[in-house]
């Protein structure tokens, strides 16, 4: 059997369809089917149950797929070893970033990175945390930037910085007169939240220790935009919390409505995360050092309390 044949097996296992798997592998469907059949004949077993729709792995097929992932990863590691030995930092690199970090952090480091490492072709995708975890485990991302800790044994994390939560309190609100606020000042039913699927929303719910038991107002918003939440707050519909870096780009008139928390400031931990296989570490280290160089002047908070980004069950 060959590495290519194992890659075909992994593609079918992921997509549960021979035609789609062939498209993803850039081969014809008969070619892919023939190569998988060769492995099955060599091992004298069936990897896939073709009678089911969609196609399912057999019991022994699942064990083979688990081992095939290890073999393909180790084959990639050989290429990685050679590139590291040559001191080469280049090639395609797939990076995921969560939506509440992408618009503020990416402009801060991307230009510096591509100038310093022109041979790296960054493919950047905006994804929520759940999508990132799936793609990292399936080998469709090399690394990602997300709020942590994720408590996933198959994923490694390098902390980049701690980003405090900042309250946006309009002038008509009773807490507007306070110079600093405390968590006890927050009423979860007054806070305008991002839609489900955003870990920043889950962080706020964890901060307020209310789980997901939020009373329904006479309106419901499904927004992934902090700008929308700010405008609704200005209309008297509540308050909101923002990540610190997002506040740097606000209009001066809006900055007057920001209130910092008393120390220890509630904050999210932002990390560079990657699979345990640790492939392309030279590029991961390059991204880490580039980000460290640009955020050290913007993020200087030390006395913080890390709020979990994981939704409480």
Backbone torsions as a table, in degrees:
resi	resn	phi	psi	omega
1	UNK	NA	157.8	-175.9
2	UNK	-122.0	164.4	175.9
3	UNK	-59.6	-40.9	-179.2
4	UNK	-60.9	-42.8	178.0
5	UNK	-61.1	-40.4	178.7
6	UNK	-65.8	-35.8	176.8
7	UNK	-63.8	-37.4	176.9
8	UNK	-64.8	-41.7	177.7
9	UNK	-60.0	-44.8	-179.7
10	UNK	-63.9	-37.0	179.6
11	UNK	-65.2	-43.7	178.5
12	UNK	-67.3	-39.2	178.7
13	UNK	-61.6	-36.1	-179.4
14	UNK	-75.8	-47.7	-172.3
15	UNK	-91.2	-13.9	178.4
16	UNK	55.7	32.7	-178.5
17	UNK	-160.6	125.3	-176.2
18	UNK	-66.8	-40.6	-178.2
19	UNK	-64.7	-46.6	-179.8
20	UNK	-66.1	-40.1	178.5
21	UNK	-61.7	-40.7	178.7
22	UNK	-62.9	-41.4	178.0
23	UNK	-60.9	-43.3	-178.9
24	UNK	-67.4	-27.9	-179.6
25	UNK	-93.7	-0.6	178.1
26	UNK	60.0	42.3	173.3
27	UNK	-134.5	168.3	176.7
28	UNK	-75.8	156.1	-179.2
29	UNK	-64.0	-39.8	176.8
30	UNK	-61.9	-38.1	178.7
31	UNK	-62.6	-47.3	-179.9
32	UNK	-62.7	-45.1	-179.2
33	UNK	-61.6	-41.0	-178.9
34	UNK	-64.5	-41.7	-179.0
35	UNK	-66.9	-38.7	177.4
36	UNK	-67.9	-39.1	178.2
37	UNK	-62.4	-35.5	177.9
38	UNK	-61.3	-42.7	178.5
39	UNK	-63.6	-45.2	-178.8
40	UNK	-61.0	-40.5	179.0
41	UNK	-67.7	-38.9	179.5
42	UNK	-63.6	-39.2	-178.2
43	UNK	-90.8	-10.8	-179.5
44	UNK	60.0	41.9	176.5
45	UNK	-143.3	169.9	172.2
46	UNK	-106.0	124.3	177.5
47	UNK	-81.5	-36.6	-176.7
48	UNK	-119.2	143.2	171.9
49	UNK	-92.9	100.2	-174.9
50	UNK	-78.4	-8.4	-179.6
51	UNK	-78.1	-16.0	-178.1
52	UNK	-97.0	148.3	177.4
53	UNK	-124.2	119.4	-4.0
54	UNK	-70.3	166.9	-178.9
55	UNK	-56.8	137.9	-179.2
56	UNK	-119.1	152.5	172.8
57	UNK	-75.5	143.1	168.8
58	UNK	-76.6	171.5	179.5
59	UNK	-59.7	-46.5	179.2
60	UNK	-70.7	-29.4	177.3
61	UNK	-62.4	-38.3	178.4
62	UNK	-63.2	-40.2	178.5
63	UNK	-66.5	-38.0	178.7
64	UNK	-66.5	-41.1	179.1
65	UNK	-62.8	-41.7	178.9
66	UNK	-59.7	-42.7	-180.0
67	UNK	-72.5	-35.7	179.9
68	UNK	-61.7	-37.3	177.6
69	UNK	-60.1	-43.3	179.2
70	UNK	-63.5	-43.2	-177.8
71	UNK	-65.2	-44.8	-179.6
72	UNK	-64.8	-40.7	177.2
73	UNK	-61.3	-43.2	-179.0
74	UNK	-67.7	-34.0	175.8
75	UNK	-64.2	-41.0	176.9
76	UNK	-64.2	-33.3	-178.9
77	UNK	-63.7	-32.4	178.3
78	UNK	-60.7	-45.1	177.0
79	UNK	-61.9	-40.1	-179.1
80	UNK	-62.1	-43.2	179.9
81	UNK	-60.5	-43.5	-179.4
82	UNK	-63.8	-44.1	-179.1
83	UNK	-65.5	-39.5	178.1
84	UNK	-65.6	-40.0	179.0
85	UNK	-61.5	-36.9	179.5
86	UNK	-80.2	-8.0	-177.0
87	UNK	72.3	22.1	-176.4
88	UNK	-84.3	127.2	173.7
89	UNK	-121.2	97.9	-176.4
90	UNK	-171.5	-176.7	-178.7
91	UNK	95.3	-180.0	-178.1
92	UNK	-76.9	137.0	179.8
93	UNK	-139.6	121.8	-175.6
94	UNK	-98.9	117.0	-174.6
95	UNK	-120.4	125.7	173.9
96	UNK	-99.9	145.8	178.2
97	UNK	-139.0	135.3	179.7
98	UNK	-72.3	152.6	-172.7
99	UNK	-60.8	-30.2	-177.8
100	UNK	-82.8	-3.7	176.3
101	UNK	-110.2	-35.4	-175.3
102	UNK	-49.2	-53.6	-172.0
103	UNK	-69.7	-20.5	-178.7
104	UNK	-99.2	-45.2	-175.4
105	UNK	-78.3	-41.2	-174.2
106	UNK	-57.6	-47.4	178.7
107	UNK	-63.4	-22.5	-177.9
108	UNK	-73.5	-34.4	-172.8
109	UNK	-117.3	-17.5	-170.2
110	UNK	-63.0	-46.4	-177.6
111	UNK	-62.2	-42.3	177.7
112	UNK	-62.0	-41.2	-176.2
113	UNK	-66.5	-48.1	-175.6
114	UNK	-69.4	-25.5	174.8
115	UNK	-73.3	-38.9	-177.0
116	UNK	-79.0	-31.7	-178.1
117	UNK	-127.3	70.3	-173.9
118	UNK	-66.9	-16.5	-178.4
119	UNK	-86.7	-6.0	177.5
120	UNK	-89.1	128.5	175.2
121	UNK	-101.7	99.9	-178.8
122	UNK	-80.7	127.1	172.5
123	UNK	-110.7	105.1	-171.0
124	UNK	-104.8	133.0	-177.6
125	UNK	-132.0	132.9	176.4
126	UNK	-87.0	120.4	-175.0
127	UNK	-143.6	151.4	173.4
128	UNK	-78.6	170.9	-171.9
129	UNK	-60.9	-42.5	-179.6
130	UNK	-61.4	-42.4	178.9
131	UNK	-64.4	-39.1	179.1
132	UNK	-62.2	-46.4	-178.4
133	UNK	-60.2	-44.0	179.5
134	UNK	-62.2	-45.2	-176.7
135	UNK	-70.0	-34.1	175.6
136	UNK	-63.6	-43.6	-177.6
137	UNK	-71.6	-28.4	179.8
138	UNK	-88.0	-1.9	179.5
139	UNK	81.3	15.7	-179.7
140	UNK	-95.0	-3.5	172.0
141	UNK	-133.7	145.4	175.0
142	UNK	-89.3	-31.7	179.9
143	UNK	-164.3	173.1	178.7
144	UNK	-155.2	163.7	175.0
145	UNK	-117.9	121.0	-173.7
146	UNK	-152.3	168.3	174.2
147	UNK	-77.8	137.6	-177.0
148	UNK	-131.8	174.1	3.9
149	UNK	-79.4	147.9	-179.0
150	UNK	-99.0	-14.9	177.4
151	UNK	56.2	45.7	178.7
152	UNK	-120.6	117.4	-173.3
153	UNK	-67.8	-16.0	-178.8
154	UNK	-92.1	-0.4	-177.2
155	UNK	-125.4	133.9	176.8
156	UNK	-98.2	152.6	-176.1
157	UNK	-132.0	134.1	171.3
158	UNK	-118.0	114.6	-178.0
159	UNK	-67.7	129.4	178.4
160	UNK	-95.8	-46.1	179.7
161	UNK	-168.4	167.0	174.0
162	UNK	-108.4	128.1	-176.3
163	UNK	-117.7	111.8	-177.5
164	UNK	-65.2	153.5	169.1
165	UNK	-81.1	141.1	177.0
166	UNK	-128.0	133.3	-179.1
167	UNK	-84.2	139.3	173.0
168	UNK	-109.6	109.9	-172.7
169	UNK	-122.0	112.0	-179.2
170	UNK	-67.3	162.5	-171.8
171	UNK	-60.0	-30.7	-175.8
172	UNK	-79.1	-7.4	-175.7
173	UNK	-82.4	146.8	-175.0
174	UNK	-65.8	-19.9	179.6
175	UNK	-91.3	0.9	-176.4
176	UNK	-62.5	-33.3	-176.8
177	UNK	-73.2	-14.6	-178.5
178	UNK	-77.6	139.8	177.2
179	UNK	-75.6	-39.1	175.0
180	UNK	-133.4	154.2	179.7
181	UNK	-120.4	166.6	176.0
182	UNK	-118.5	162.0	179.1
183	UNK	-58.1	-34.3	-179.6
184	UNK	-62.7	-20.8	179.1
185	UNK	-75.7	-13.6	-174.5
186	UNK	-82.9	138.2	170.5
187	UNK	-116.7	111.1	-173.5
188	UNK	-56.4	-28.4	-177.9
189	UNK	-81.9	-2.7	172.4
190	UNK	-100.8	-12.6	-173.1
191	UNK	-87.4	125.4	175.6
192	UNK	-78.4	126.1	-172.2
193	UNK	-113.8	153.9	170.2
194	UNK	-67.7	164.3	-179.3
195	UNK	-69.2	162.4	176.6
196	UNK	-55.1	146.3	-179.6
197	UNK	104.5	-16.1	177.6
198	UNK	-94.3	125.1	-178.7
199	UNK	-68.4	-22.3	177.4
200	UNK	-65.6	-36.4	174.8
201	UNK	-61.5	-47.5	-179.7
202	UNK	-62.4	-35.9	177.0
203	UNK	-62.1	-40.9	178.8
204	UNK	-65.7	-43.5	178.6
205	UNK	-61.8	-39.5	176.8
206	UNK	-66.3	-39.7	179.6
207	UNK	-60.7	-41.6	-177.7
208	UNK	-84.4	-2.9	176.5
209	UNK	55.9	34.6	178.4
210	UNK	-109.3	9.1	-176.6
211	UNK	55.4	-131.5	178.1
212	UNK	-115.7	15.7	-178.6
213	UNK	-83.4	74.6	180.0
214	UNK	-100.7	128.7	178.3
215	UNK	-65.4	145.1	179.3
216	UNK	-82.8	124.3	172.2
217	UNK	-79.1	-179.8	179.0
218	UNK	-83.5	17.4	168.3
219	UNK	-147.7	155.0	178.7
220	UNK	-132.1	129.9	-177.9
221	UNK	-115.5	137.0	173.5
222	UNK	-118.7	88.1	-175.9
223	UNK	-130.6	141.2	173.6
224	UNK	-104.0	15.0	-171.9
225	UNK	-114.6	123.9	173.8
226	UNK	-65.4	-33.3	-179.8
227	UNK	-59.6	-41.3	178.5
228	UNK	-63.9	-42.8	-179.4
229	UNK	-63.9	-38.6	178.4
230	UNK	-63.2	-44.5	-179.3
231	UNK	-65.4	-38.4	177.6
232	UNK	-66.7	-38.1	176.2
233	UNK	-61.9	-42.1	179.2
234	UNK	-64.5	-23.4	178.2
235	UNK	-85.3	4.0	176.8
236	UNK	87.8	17.9	-176.2
237	UNK	-95.6	4.8	177.7
238	UNK	144.6	-164.9	175.6
239	UNK	-119.5	177.1	173.8
240	UNK	-151.8	167.2	175.5
241	UNK	-117.3	142.9	-176.9
242	UNK	-127.0	151.4	170.1
243	UNK	-71.2	145.3	-174.3
244	UNK	-53.4	-46.1	-176.7
245	UNK	-62.0	-29.9	179.1
246	UNK	-67.0	-28.3	-177.4
247	UNK	-72.7	-19.0	-176.1
248	UNK	-67.8	-24.7	-177.5
249	UNK	-98.8	4.7	-179.7
250	UNK	-71.5	156.8	173.6
251	UNK	-63.7	152.3	-178.8
252	UNK	-58.0	-36.2	179.9
253	UNK	-66.4	-33.0	178.2
254	UNK	-77.0	-30.9	178.7
255	UNK	-63.1	-24.7	177.9
256	UNK	-66.7	-18.3	-178.3
257	UNK	-94.4	1.1	-179.8
258	UNK	-82.5	140.0	176.1
259	UNK	-132.1	125.0	176.5
260	UNK	-80.3	154.5	174.6
261	UNK	-83.3	151.8	172.7
262	UNK	-67.5	153.8	179.0
263	UNK	-73.0	146.2	-2.2
264	UNK	-72.9	128.2	-175.7
265	UNK	-71.8	131.7	173.7
266	UNK	-63.7	136.6	-174.6
267	UNK	-149.6	161.0	171.7
268	UNK	-104.0	148.3	176.5
269	UNK	-93.5	122.8	180.0
270	UNK	-107.9	126.0	-173.3
271	UNK	-132.0	157.2	168.4
272	UNK	-91.5	120.5	-175.9
273	UNK	-117.9	150.5	-175.8
274	UNK	-158.8	161.2	-178.0
275	UNK	-66.3	157.9	-178.8
276	UNK	-64.4	-19.0	-179.9
277	UNK	-64.7	-22.0	174.2
278	UNK	57.5	45.5	174.8
279	UNK	-84.8	152.8	177.8
280	UNK	57.8	38.6	-177.3
281	UNK	-64.3	-27.4	179.1
282	UNK	-64.4	-34.5	177.9
283	UNK	-77.7	-38.9	176.8
284	UNK	-58.8	-44.1	178.0
285	UNK	-64.3	-36.0	179.1
286	UNK	-66.4	-41.4	177.0
287	UNK	-64.0	-45.0	-179.4
288	UNK	-59.0	-47.7	-177.0
289	UNK	-67.8	-35.5	178.6
290	UNK	-65.2	-46.0	179.6
291	UNK	-64.8	-42.0	179.2
292	UNK	-58.2	-36.8	-178.8
293	UNK	-68.7	-29.5	-176.4
294	UNK	-96.3	-25.6	-177.0
295	UNK	-89.0	-16.8	-175.0
296	UNK	-62.6	-26.3	177.3
297	UNK	-84.3	-23.7	-176.4
298	UNK	-94.1	-32.6	-177.5
299	UNK	-114.6	106.3	-176.0
300	UNK	-123.5	15.7	-175.6
301	UNK	-81.3	136.5	-179.9
302	UNK	-117.9	-45.1	-175.9
303	UNK	-84.1	83.3	-176.2
304	UNK	-127.8	160.4	174.5
305	UNK	-116.1	116.0	-175.6
306	UNK	-75.1	127.8	178.4
307	UNK	-101.1	129.6	-177.7
308	UNK	-63.8	137.5	175.6
309	UNK	-87.6	-0.5	-174.7
310	UNK	-88.0	135.3	179.2
311	UNK	-67.9	128.8	179.7
312	UNK	-74.2	135.7	-178.3
313	UNK	-74.4	NA	NA
